[in-house]
C-alpha cells in the first residue's frame, strides 16, 4: 500500500491585505490634515510660507519618483525568477549577490561625490540609461552576462538610494520653498516607493502570466518606463551644476563631515539601518520556510511593503505640531524596537505566522525611520555634501553585507541566526548614536541653514 504525504501550505489571511489597504488609505488622508492643523497651531524655525508652486513641484517630483520606483521594482521582483528560469543554482545566485554588493561598495562613494560635483540630475539620468541598457540587452540576448547585468543594476540601485532624494532637496531649496514642507515630501517618498514596488509585482505577474515564454516581456515595459522617466527628467527640470573643484570639495567634506561628530553619528545610524535591511532581504525567505511548510512568498511580499507604507504615515503624526516628539527620541525607540524584533528571529523562532508578524512590524519601523533620517540629514548635512555623505554610509553598509554574504552564504562559516544577531547589535549601536546625537544637538534644532 502506498503512502501519501500531504504537503502543508501556509498562506496569509486575505483579511490582512484589506486591513493594510484601509489603514493606508485612512492614514494618507489623515496625515496631511493633521500636518496642516499642526502648522497653523504653531510656528517652526522653518516657517517661510507655503505657495501653490510647492505643491506643483511636489506632485511633479512624486510622479517622477514613482516612475523610477516602478522601474526599480520590476527588477527587484523579477530578478530572482529570471535567474531561476535560466537554471541558475543557489551558489551562482549567492555569487550574483556578491557581485552586486561588491559593485555598490565601490560605486556608492564615487557616485555620491560625482553627483555633488556634476549635478544630481545627470546621475538620475544615468539611472534611466542603465535600466534602458540592461532591458534592451535582455531583449536582444536570451541570457546576457550575469556579471555585467548585476553590475549595471547594482549601479542603478545605488543611484536610486540617494540621488533622487538629494536632487529633490537641492531643487527644493533653490526654488525657495519652506523647509518644513520637506518633511511631508520625505514620508510621501517612502509611501509612494513602497506602493510602486507592490504595483511592480502586480504588473510583472500580469505581464508574465503562466507562460514562461513571455519572460522578456517585462524588459519591454522597463524600456518604456525608463524612456518616459528620462524624457520627464530632461524636459521638465533644470539644474545648475556645482562649480566647486574636487580639491575644494574634499576640503569641505573633511571640514563639515569628518570633523562633525553629529554627522558621523548620523552616518553610522544610516549604515546600521541599511545593513539590517540588506540582511533581512537576504535571509527572510529561508527563515520563513525553515520549518518545511510550503509558502507562497509572493503573497507575503505585499504585506511587508504595506506595513512600510503604514509606518511612513506615522512620521508626520509624531514629529509635527506642538505635542510632537523630538526626532532623535523617536529614532531611539524605533531602532530599539527593530533590534528587539530581529533578536526574536535570531533566537530561531520558526512559527511562520509569528515570523511574518515580526517582519511586518520590522517594515513598519523602517517606514518611520527612513523619512526621519532624511529630516536629520536636512538639518545637519549641507546640500553640497549630502550625496557624498549618503554614499559613504551606503558603502560601509554594503561592505558589511558583502562580508556577511561571503562568510555566511558562500563559505558557511556563520549561521543565519548569527547574521541576524549582528544586525541586532548594529541597530542597538544606532539607537545609542541617536541618543548621543540628541545630547550633542542644540535646542531648538541646530540647523546648518541658519549658520
BATIVEX-127344 format. One record per residue (C-alpha): x, y, z. Coordinates in steps of 0.02 Angstrom, whole numbers, plus 50000, padded with zeros to 5 digits. Example, Ala and Ser with C-alpha at 12.3 -4.5 7.8 and 13.67 -1.06 7.14 Angstrom:
BEGIN
506154977550390 506844994750357 
END
This chain:
BEGIN
500005000050000 500725016949950 500955030950074 500265047950025 501165062650103 500105078250108 501035094550095 500575108350216 500335125250134 500375141450234 499575157150164 499235173850247 497445177950292 496665188150150 495945200050279 497725206250311 497765214350139 496085222650169 496645228850339 498275236150273 497385243950124 496085253150227 497375258250358 498505265550224 497055274450139 496465281850304 498205287050359 498695295350194 497125306050200 497255309450386 499115313950391 499025329350277 497535335750378 498465333250541 500015341250467 499065356750413 498235358450583 499905357050669 500645370550558 499255382750597 499395379850784 501255382650797 502655390650701 504325382450669 506055388650632 505745383650451 504135393750432 504275404150272 502525402050200 501845389350077 501445393349896 500495383849763 502135381749668 502735369949804 501265358149781 501565358249593 503395354549624 502965340649747 501705332349630 502915332749484 504325325449587 503235311749662 502655306949487 504465305849429 504965296149585 503515284149561 504055280449383 505825277049444 505155266149585 504125255349467 505645253449353 506735248549500 505395237449575 505155227049417 506955221049425 506845218249614 505305207249596 505765198949431 507645196349451 507685180349554 506305172449449 507275176149291 508865168349360 507915152749413 507105151349240 508845150649163 509325136249277 510445146449391 510855136949551 510915143049730 512805145149732 512775155849575 511395166549649 512485169549801 513895174749687 512695186349596 512275194749761 514135196349798 514415204649629 513015216949665 513555221849839 515385222349787 514945234449647 513905245149763 515315245249891 516485254449772 515175263749671 514205271849814 515535284349873 516075288149695 514305291249634 513925301549790 515395313149762 515075313649574 513265318749598 513795333049712 515075339149585 514205337249416 512395338449472 511145325849538 510045327049384 511415319749274 511635305049392 509745302149393 509795302049203 511165288949215 509955278549319 508715278649174 510085274649048 510675259549149 508935252049159 508635255448974 510295247348927 510035231649031 508235229448972 508735231748790 510175219548812 508975206648882 507815209048734 509235205748612 510095191348703 509175176948784 510445175448925 511635190248941 513145190649054 512605188949235 514105198949294 513765213849180 511895213549214 512135212849402 513435226749396 512325238549297 510795235149404 511805237349563 512395254349500 510595259049463 510005253549636 511395263549717 510875279149623 509065276149669 509535275049853 510105293049870 510195303249709 508335306649689 508175312349870 509725323249861 509185330849696 507445334549764 508135343249919 509315353749814 507925358949695 506775362349841 507985374849918 508425383249753 506595386649718 506385394749888 505065383149962 504825382150150 505985369450228 504725361350344 503705355850193 505135343950154 504525332950296 502925329050201 503895325150044 505055313350137 503675302250205 502725302950042 504285296749952 504345281450066 502465278850047 502465280149857 504045269649839 503265255249936 501625256849841 502545256649675 503525241149725 501865232249756 501225238849589 502815232149508 502445214749575 500655215349510 501245222249342 502605208949322 501395194849365 500145201549239 501455202849102 502185185649131 500595176249173 500775157349169 501795157149009 503655156649043 503995160148859 503485178248893 504985180449005 505645195148901 504015205048912 504475214549073 506055220648984 504965229448856 503995237648998 505605243549080 506215250948915 504585260548903 504635266549084 506475271349076 506165281348918 504715290848998 505735294249155 507215300349051 506095311848947 505245318849101 506925322449182 507615330649026 506135341348978 505345345749143 506795350349258 508295361849256 509835361149364 511375371749389 512855360049418 514085363449557 515595374249522 516755367949659 518305358349609 518685341149678 520025348549791 518855361449866 517515348049885 518735336649977 519225350550097 517395354750130 516955336450154 518335334250282 517865350150374 515975347650378 515795328650380 517305320350459 517575333850590 515755334950642 515375321050765 513505323550747 513565319550560 514665304450594 513375298050717 512015300750589 513025291850455 513335276950568 511475275850610 511095275650422 512405262150395 511655250950528 509915252950455 510495248750277 511465233850343 509975226750437 508835229350286 510095220550174 510255205750292 508365204750308 508045203650120 509365190150104 508755179350248 506885182050264 506385168850135 507495154750205 506925159450380 505075158350337 505205141350251 506365133850383 505005122650457 504705113750291 502965120050251 502585126650077 502435145550074 501935157349935 503255170749962 502445182149834 500915183549946 501975189150095 502965202349999 501505214749987 501205213250174 502965219550208 502815234350092 501065238450152 501735238950330 503125250550273 501835262050193 500855262350355 502415265650458 502895280550350 501235289050389 501695289050574 503105301350538 502055317350517 500955312450664 502395310250786 503585324050728 502415338650688 501425350450796 501555357150974 501385339751051 502675331950935 504175321850991 505975325650952 506535315650801 508035308250890 506935302051033 505785293350910 507255285550821 507985278750984 506385269051016 506175264050833 507935256850823 507695247950990 506075240150927 506945234450767 508305226350872 507005217650981 506065210950830 507625203950746 508255196650910 506685185950919 507025179950742 508855176850784 508275165650927 507745153650789 505875155350809 505045145850666 503155148450677 502765156450509 501305167050569 502355174650708 503825177350591 502755186450463 502025197350601 503765201650664 504355205650488 502845216850457 503205226350617 505025227550562 504505235950400 503295247550489 504755253950594 505845255350438 504475265650355 504565277850501 506465278350512 506805282250329 505945299550324 506595303150500 508395300750444 508055311350290 507455325250403 509025324350510 510105324550354 509245340650301 509595348550470 511405343150491 512165339950318 512475353950190 511625350650024 513295352249933 513955337050028 512365326950051 512685314549910 514445310749969 513875308150148 512485296150096 513645287049977 514905284550118 513605276950235 512975265550095 514745259750059 515015254650240 513365245250243 513735236350078 515445231250143 514645223350297 513315214450193 514625208050070 515675201150211 514125192650282 513725185050112 515475178250088 515615170950262 513825165450285 513135161950112 514685155750021 515885148050148 514535143750277 515635149550420 514235159850501 512455154150531 510925164250482 510495166950665 512225174350694 511985186350548 510335191850623 511225194350789 512505205750704 511055215950637 510325217150812 511985223250880 512105236450742 510345242650775 510715244450960 512265254550916 511185265450803 509975268450947 511455273951053 512015285550913 510305293850909 510335295951099 512045303951090 511525314850943 510085321551047 511265326451188 512505334651071 511175343650970 510545360651023 508805366151070 507995371550960 508755361250819 510455367150763 510165368550575 511595371750455 510415382650350 510405395250493 512285396950508 
END
